[in-house]
Amino acid sequence: MRFSASIASGCPSLARRVILHLDMDCFYAQVEMIRNPELREKPLGVQQKTLMVTCNYVARKLGVNKCMSIREAREKCPQLVLVSGEDLTHYREMSYKVTGLLEEFSPRVERLGFDENFIDITELVEKRLRDPQCGGAMEASGHVYNQQVPDASDWTHQRLIVGSQVAADIRAAVYSQLGLTGCAGVASNKLLSKLVSGTFKPNQQTVLLPESCSCLINSLNHVHRIPGIGYKTAQRLEALGLGSVSALQSCPITVLEKELGAAVAHRIQMLSRGEDDSLVTPTGPPQSLSEEDSFKKCCTVSDVSAKLEELLRLLLSRLSADGRSAHTLRLTIRQFTPTNKYFNRESRQCPIPVKVAQSMNQGSGSAAVVSALMELLMKLFEKMIDVKMPFHLTLLNVCFSNLKASRSSASSRCSIGFYLTQKKLSENDCGDSETSGFSITTNPAFPEKSGHSACPAGMDGEVSLSLPEDIDMDVFSQLPDDIKKEIIQSPHMTRRSKNIQTKPHAAAAGGIQNFFTRGKSGHGLNSARDEGYSQESLPSPLKKPLRKDSESLRSVSDTAMAPSCTPHTACPQGTEPNVGFAMDCKESVDGDAVSSLPKSVDVNVFSQLPVELQKELMSEWKNQKITPKIQTKKFQDKGKTSKGQRSSAASHPNSLLKYFKPN
């Protein structure tokens, strides 16, 4: 029997969802068997402290179960092989490999611990339904819960059956690429898919059709078996006599609201009926990093300090590998109580000082960083525990949260900061100039730093070029070949190659090179012009107006010296030495125009403007009073301005003139 690929257009978006829950089989044990294949056919258990956290199915056939004490496990299976599971590094790495593989199928993947993932496969299902070549028989992959027979005319059944086929493909990919097996559940929401995934184990899958949802929910023997109802909430429901799922379903909502609040009451009653509208939320990078350790008893400050330092060093190593910086430190403890052994946690947190956070990025394991963080941890500990009184701890957890991109990571190639950072190149970064077809000549103007050379592929072998030292060749090498050729063959670079002996310290004043050159501290506004370069030498597409920021203007105005005149500039007649000009006169600017320009106008910038815009500015300036760069009566003029009047500069808030005046 074949089914139609038609999809009902009027169906609610939540009703048409197909959600897959993937739960890896005995995950820790599988990772250990992948690391050591000789353990595959042996009864294997993963040990943490005195507890066996998981075991493979060979051991389970011999009567061993997970979360069993080591003593009891050895009694049941003397040949049991135990491996330490204290170090979670290998499990964590494999867990992210699984998630990464699942994200190749769908971008909507939500992690649930190391060994579980939710995947929204709705789009994959719809794609298969639209493809007539992929339309297969109404046959589910794996099991159908409660042995229900799918209805070929029911569009919901169609989607779920195709979802089971997608789930089988995903499980096959995980096994072939990572060597891991797992159980899968396919349903219309996250709650049901998680519940149905464990019906058949190991390495099997089950699809749940809508008609069997109530049967699955009512098979749960207690409300705490419902995902989303935690330990404390289950205790409060038990106190109300609502320990069973059926009792919770039939309970008046007003009773639940009075005990739990309206939001929680409606939420848990929906869950008890198998209703879950929560979306599969892509997890992304972890929002926090933590390390914890549990033990039978820790009752001295020295023991606490030693265990915290051990956890802290592990956490700093993980933070260094993560690449982000932490801004919040949290400490969690668990005190022993005879009646509540596992659910009595208490936490305190504090911000990490800026200096400490910066030091963490520079040297994660330095003694100074560890000492500073240990001081913070002990202060948090003393806020929760009175160290003068006896105490009994069974767990410690150290957590870094509020993770943000580190400034030091800005130099990575994935960040735009990489293109703003000068990098040191090794001798082999450029390769052999002979094999690249591009010969390099050393620039005598930059001794011992002339290694900044480019080797663009496909250039003529006769071309010879020396680039300034402030050219970041790591960035230059990333440019397309046509851009490299345009820069190298531009009149500016040609003129520089010819006149390099006469102008040894020249640097480009504008053009495309400004985007990957280093700024030099200490240069004033006129430094580019003083070095003897004109923007007119660049091709018209590469012409860019010089940027004149407030710092450059301030440095010029604070200096009671006139700018030095170069062969490309001419100081206006009548200029006094003690008046600071933020302008030079270029050959391209008309002499009459220069005389009428305000002193605060940069002629180099003005000359790059279109002729029409120059005329417009000139006409506007003729009607205004020219304001000198250094105003000696600044505060007196301020006082003379009447309250209801605006200054001449302020009277033109949208005027282009404001872009040519200092702040």
ZAGU-917034 format. One record per residue (C-alpha): x, y, z; residue in three letters. Coordinates in steps of 0.25 Angstrom, whole numbers, plus 2048, in hexadecimal, padded with zeros to 3 digits. Each point is the difference from the previous one (the first is absolute). Layout:
BEGIN
XYZALA/...
***
This chain:
BEGIN
800800800MET/80580E7FCARG/7FD80D806PHE/7FD80E7FBSER/80A80B801ALA/7F680A802SER/80180880DILE/7F3807806ALA/80280F7FFSER/7F780380CGLY/8077F880BCYS/80580780CPRO/80F802800SER/8027F880DLEU/7F87F47FBALA/8087FE7F4ARG/80D800807ARG/8097F3800VAL/80A7FF80BILE/80B7F6802LEU/8067FC80DHIS/80D7F97FFLEU/8067F980DASP/80E7FA7FFMET/8017F2806ASP/8097FF80CCYS/80780C7FBPHE/80C800809TYR/8027F17FEALA/7FF8027F1GLN/80B80B800VAL/8097F7808GLU/7FE7F47F7MET/8038097F4ILE/80D804807ARG/8037F2803ASN/7F97F67F6PRO/8057F4809GLU/7F580480ALEU/7F57FE7F6ARG/7FD7F1804GLU/80380180FLYS/7F780580BPRO/80480E802LEU/7FC80A80AGLY/80480F802VAL/80380480EGLN/7FF80D807GLN/80480080ELYS/7F97F4806THR/7F58007F6LEU/7FF7F97F3MET/7F980B7F7VAL/7FE7F77F4THR/8047F37FACYS/7FF7F97F3ASN/7F57F67FCTYR/8097F4801VAL/80180480FALA/7F1802801ARG/7FD7F27FBLYS/8087FB80CLEU/7F780880AGLY/80880D801VAL/7F980D7FFASN/80480F7FFLYS/80080880DCYS/8047F3808MET/80B80180BSER/80D7FA7FCILE/7FF7F580BARG/7F37FB7FBGLU/8048007F2ALA/80C7F8803ARG/7F87F6807GLU/7F77FE7F5LYS/80A8007F5CYS/80F7FC805PRO/8058027F2GLN/7FB80E7FFLEU/80B8097FAVAL/7FF80E806LEU/80680D7FAVAL/80080E806SER/7F680A7FCGLY/80580B808GLU/8068087F4ASP/7F58047F7LEU/8088067F5THR/7FF7F47F7HIS/7F17FF802TYR/7FE80F7FEARG/8088007F3GLU/7F87F47FAMET/7F3807805SER/80280C7F8TYR/8047F87F4LYS/7F37F9800VAL/7F980E801THR/8088057F5GLY/7FC7F47F7LEU/7F1802803LEU/80180F7FCGLU/8047FB7F2GLU/7F27FB7FFPHE/7F880B807SER/80580D806PRO/7F57FE80BARG/8087F780AVAL/7FF80280FGLU/8097F9809ARG/7FB7F980CLEU/80C7FC808GLY/80C7F87FAPHE/7F87F57FAASP/7F38057FCGLU/7FB80A7F5ASN/7F38057FAPHE/8008027F1ILE/7F48077F9ASP/7FF7F87F3ILE/7F48077FBTHR/8068067F4GLU/8077F37FCLEU/7F37F9801VAL/7F980B7F7GLU/80B7FF7F6LYS/7FF7F17FEARG/7F18017FFLEU/80180A7F5ARG/80A7F87F8ASP/7F87F57F8PRO/80C7F87FFGLN/8027FF80FCYS/7F17FB802GLY/8027F2806GLY/7F67F6805ALA/7F880380DMET/80A7F9808GLU/80780580DALA/80E7FE803SER/8027F980DGLY/7F47FE809HIS/7F2807801VAL/7FC80280ETYR/7F57F7805ASN/8017F87F3GLN/7F680A7FAGLN/7FE7FF7F1VAL/80280D7F8PRO/7F58067F8ASP/8058047F2ALA/7F580A7FESER/80480880DASP/80A80B7FDTRP/80580080FTHR/8037F17FEHIS/8078037F3GLN/80980A807ARG/8047F780CLEU/8027F47F7ILE/80A8087F7VAL/80680680DGLY/8037F1804SER/8077FE7F3GLN/80880D802VAL/8047FC80EALA/8057F37FBALA/8098077F6ASP/80580980BILE/8037F4809ARG/8087F97F5ALA/80880D7FEALA/80480180EVAL/8047F1801TYR/8088007F3SER/80780D803GLN/80280080FLEU/7FE7F1803GLY/7F580380ALEU/7F27F9801THR/7F4807806GLY/7F17FF802CYS/7F680A7FAALA/7F2804802GLY/7F88077F5VAL/7F3808804ALA/7F980D7FESER/80780780CASN/80C800809LYS/7F97F980CLEU/7FA7F57F9LEU/80D7FD7F7SER/8087FF80DLYS/7F67F7807LEU/7FF7F67F4VAL/80F8007FCSER/8037F680CGLY/7F57F67FDTHR/8097F77F8PHE/80F7FF804LYS/80B7FF7FCPRO/8038067F2ASN/7F18007FCGLN/7F680B7FDGLN/7F1802802THR/7F68097F9VAL/7F3805808LEU/7F38037F9LEU/7F680A806PRO/7F67F5804GLU/80A7F9809SER/80480D808CYS/7F77FE80BSER/8047F1801CYS/80F805802LEU/7FD80A80AILE/7F77F8809ASN/80B7F5800SER/808809809LEU/7FF7FB80EASN/80380E807HIS/80080E7FCVAL/80F801802HIS/8027F87F4ARG/7FA80B7F7ILE/80C8087FAPRO/7FE80F805GLY/7FB7FC80EILE/80C80180AGLY/8037F980DTYR/7FA80C809LYS/7F48027F7THR/7FD7F1801ALA/80180180FGLN/7F680B801ARG/7F77F97F7LEU/8017F3808GLU/7FC80880CALA/7F38047F9LEU/7FD7F27FDGLY/8048017F1LEU/80B7F67FFGLY/7FA7F97F4SER/7FF8057F2VAL/7F07FE7FFSER/7FE80880DALA/80880C7FBLEU/7F87FF7F3GLN/7F3801807SER/80480A80BCYS/7F980E800PRO/80980A7FAILE/7FD80A80CTHR/8067F680AVAL/80D7FF7F8LEU/80080F7FEGLU/7FF80380FLYS/80B7F6803GLU/80A8037F5LEU/7FB80D7F9GLY/7F98017F3ALA/80B7FE7F6ALA/8067F4806VAL/7F27FA803ALA/7FC8017F1HIS/80D7FB7FBARG/8017F3809ILE/7F17FD7FDGLN/8038017F1MET/80C7F7801LEU/7F77F6808SER/7F77FF7F3ARG/80C7FF7F7GLY/7FF80E7FBGLU/80D8087FEASP/80180C7F7ASP/80F803803SER/8098027F4LEU/80D7F97FDVAL/80A80B804THR/80E7FF7F9PRO/8097FF80CTHR/80C8077FAGLY/80D802808PRO/7FE7FD80FPRO/7FC80C808GLN/8087FB80CSER/80C7F7803LEU/8007F880DSER/8087F5807GLU/7FB7F980CGLU/8047F480AASP/7F87F8809SER/8057F880CPHE/7FB7FA80DLYS/80580A80ALYS/80880D7FFCYS/80080780ECYS/80C809800THR/80480D7FAVAL/80D7FB7FBSER/7F97F47F9ASP/7F680A7FAVAL/80C8097FBSER/8087F57FAALA/7F37FA7F8LYS/7FC80E7FCLEU/80E8037FAGLU/8007F27F9GLU/7F38047F9LEU/80480E7FDLEU/80C7FB7F9ARG/7F87F77F7LEU/7F680B7FDLEU/80B80A7FCLEU/8067F67F7SER/7F27FE7F9ARG/7FE80F800LEU/80D8027F9SER/7FC7F67F5ALA/7F28067FFASP/80680D7FCGLY/7F6809807ARG/80280880DSER/7F87FE80CALA/7FA80B808HIS/7F87F980CTHR/8057F680ALEU/7F67F7806ARG/8027F680CLEU/7F67F5803THR/8017F780CILE/7F77F4805ARG/7FF7FE80FGLN/7FD7F2805PHE/7F37FD807THR/7FA7F3803PRO/7F38027FATHR/8048087F3ASN/80D7FA7FBLYS/8008057F1TYR/7F780C7FFPHE/80580A80AASN/80980A7F8ARG/80480E803GLU/80780A7F7SER/80780E801ARG/8068087F5GLN/80880C7FECYS/8068087F4PRO/80E7FE7FCILE/80880C801PRO/8058067F3VAL/80E7FF802LYS/7FF7F1804VAL/7F77FD7F4ALA/80B8067F7GLN/80B7F8807SER/7F87F47FEMET/8008027F1ASN/80F803800GLN/8047F4808GLY/7F57F7805SER/8087F780AGLY/80980B806SER/80280080FALA/7FB80E801ALA/7F37FD7F9VAL/7FD7F3808VAL/80380880DSER/7F780B7FDALA/7F57F77FCLEU/8027F780CMET/7FE80C809GLU/7F38037F9LEU/7FB7F1802LEU/80480080FMET/7F880D802LYS/7F47FA7F9LEU/8027F3808PHE/80080880DGLU/7F38077FDLYS/7F97F27FFMET/8087F980BILE/80480480EASP/80E7FA800VAL/800802810LYS/7F57F5801MET/8017F27FBPRO/7FB7FD7F2PHE/7FE7F47F7HIS/8018027F1LEU/7FE7F67F5THR/8028087F3LEU/80780C7FBLEU/7FE8077F3ASN/80780B7FAVAL/7FA8077F4CYS/80480B7F6PHE/7F48087FASER/7FD80C7F8ASN/80A7FC7F5LEU/80380A7F6LYS/8098007F4ALA/80F803804SER/80780C7FBARG/80C7F77FDSER/7F77F87F7SER/7FE80C7F7ALA/80D7FC7F9SER/7FA7F37FBSER/7FD7FF7F1ARG/7F17FE803CYS/80080E806SER/80080E7FAILE/80B80380AGLY/8097F77F9PHE/80180A7F4TYR/80380C809LEU/80C7F9807THR/80E8007FBGLN/8067F2800LYS/80E7FC800LYS/8037F77F4LEU/80A7F5800SER/80A7FE7F5GLU/7F87F67F9ASN/7F3807801ASP/8028067F2CYS/8067F47FAGLY/80C8007F6ASP/7FF80C7F7SER/8067F87F4GLU/7F57F6800THR/7F580A803SER/8048087F3GLY/80280D808PHE/80D805803SER/80280980DILE/80A80B801THR/80480580ETHR/7FC80E804ASN/80C807805PRO/7F780A808ALA/7FB7F5809PHE/80C7F8805PRO/7FE7F3807GLU/7F18017FELYS/8007FE7F1SER/7FA7F3801GLY/7F28067FEHIS/7FF7FB7F1SER/7F47FB7F8ALA/8007F47F7CYS/7F38007F8PRO/7FF7F57F7ALA/7FF8027F1GLY/80980D800MET/80A8037F5ASP/80E7FA805GLY/80680D7FCGLU/7F8809809VAL/80980580CSER/7F980680CLEU/80380480ESER/7F5803809LEU/80080A80CPRO/8027F980EGLU/7F3804805ASP/7F97F87F5ILE/7FA7F3807ASP/8047F57F7MET/7F87F6807ASP/7F48087FCVAL/8058047F2PHE/8027F17FDSER/7F17FE803GLN/7FB80A7F5LEU/7FC7FB7F3PRO/80A8007F5ASP/7FA80B7F8ASP/80080980BILE/80E7FD803LYS/8048037F1LYS/7F880D801GLU/80880480CILE/80D7FC7FBILE/7FE8067F2GLN/7FA80D805SER/80780D7FCPRO/80380280FHIS/8087F3802MET/8078027F2THR/80480E804ARG/8047FB80EARG/8097F57F9SER/80780B7F8LYS/80280A80AASN/8037F780CILE/80E805802GLN/7FC80E800THR/7F47FE80ALYS/8047F5809PRO/7F680380BHIS/7F48027F7ALA/7F37F9804ALA/7F38007F9ALA/7F680B804ALA/7F37F97FBGLY/7FA7F67F6GLY/7FD7F1803ILE/80D7FE807GLN/7FB80880CASN/7F77F4804PHE/80C7F7803PHE/80B80A805THR/80480380EARG/7FE80D806GLY/80C806806LYS/80080780DSER/80580E802GLY/7FC8057F2HIS/7F880C7FEGLY/7F68047F6LEU/80A8037F6ASN/8097F4801SER/7FB7FA7F3ALA/80280D7F8ARG/80E802807ASP/8057F37FBGLU/7FE8057F1GLY/7F47F87FBTYR/7F48057F9SER/7F27F97FFGLN/8008057F1GLU/80A7F57FDSER/7F67F5802LEU/7F67FC7F6PRO/7F2806801SER/7F97F4806PRO/80A7FF80BLEU/7FF80E804LYS/7FB80280ELYS/80080D808PRO/80980180CLEU/7FA7FD80DARG/80280B80ALYS/7FB7FC80EASP/7FF80980CSER/80D7FA806GLU/8088057F4SER/7FA80D800LEU/80280280FARG/80F7FC7FFSER/80180B7F5VAL/7F980B807SER/8087FE80DASP/80D8027F9THR/80380E7FEALA/8087FE7F3MET/7FD8017F2ALA/8007F37F7PRO/80D7FE7F9SER/7FF8037F1CYS/8037F57F6THR/8028007F1PRO/7F17FC7FFHIS/7FB80B809THR/80180F801ALA/7FD80880DCYS/7F780C7FEPRO/80680D800GLN/7FF80880DGLY/7FF7F4808THR/80680280EGLU/8097F5806PRO/7F880080DASN/7F37FD7F9VAL/7FD7F17FEGLY/7FA7FD7F2PHE/7F87F37FEALA/8028027F1MET/80A8007F5ASP/7FF8057F2CYS/8017F67F4LYS/8038027F2GLU/7F37FC7FCSER/7F980B808VAL/7FE80D7FAASP/80880B806GLY/7F580A802ASP/7F87F4806ALA/80B7FE80AVAL/80080E805SER/7F17FF803SER/8007F3807LEU/7FE80080FPRO/80C7FC808LYS/7F97F4806SER/7FE7FA7F2VAL/80A7F57FBASP/8038047F2VAL/8047F17FDASN/7F27FC803VAL/7FA80B7FAPHE/8077FE7F3SER/7FA7F27FFGLN/7F2805800LEU/7F88017F3PRO/80180E7F9VAL/7F1803803GLU/8027FD80ELEU/80C809801GLN/7F880B7FALYS/7F57FE80AGLU/80980080CLEU/80880D7FBMET/7F38087FESER/7FB7FC80EGLU/80D804806TRP/80080D7FALYS/7F4804807ASN/8057FB80EGLN/80B805809LYS/80D7F87FFILE/8037FA80ETHR/80E7FE803PRO/8067F3805LYS/80480580DILE/7F5809806GLN/80680980BTHR/7F2806804LYS/7F97F3800LYS/7FA80280EPHE/7FD80F7FEGLN/7F97FD7F3ASP/7F87F6807LYS/7FC80980BGLY/7FB80B7F6LYS/7F77F77F9THR/7F2803804SER/7F77F5805LYS/7F68007F5GLY/80A8017F5GLN/8087F57F9ARG/80F8017FBSER/8028017F1SER/8067F2800ALA/7F47FB807ALA/7F78067F7SER/8037F67F5HIS/7FE7F3807PRO/8007F87F3ASN/80A8087F9SER/80C7F97FALEU/80980A806LEU/7FF7F980ELYS/8087F47F9TYR/80C8097FEPHE/80180780ELYS/8077FA80CPRO/7F77FB80BASN/
***
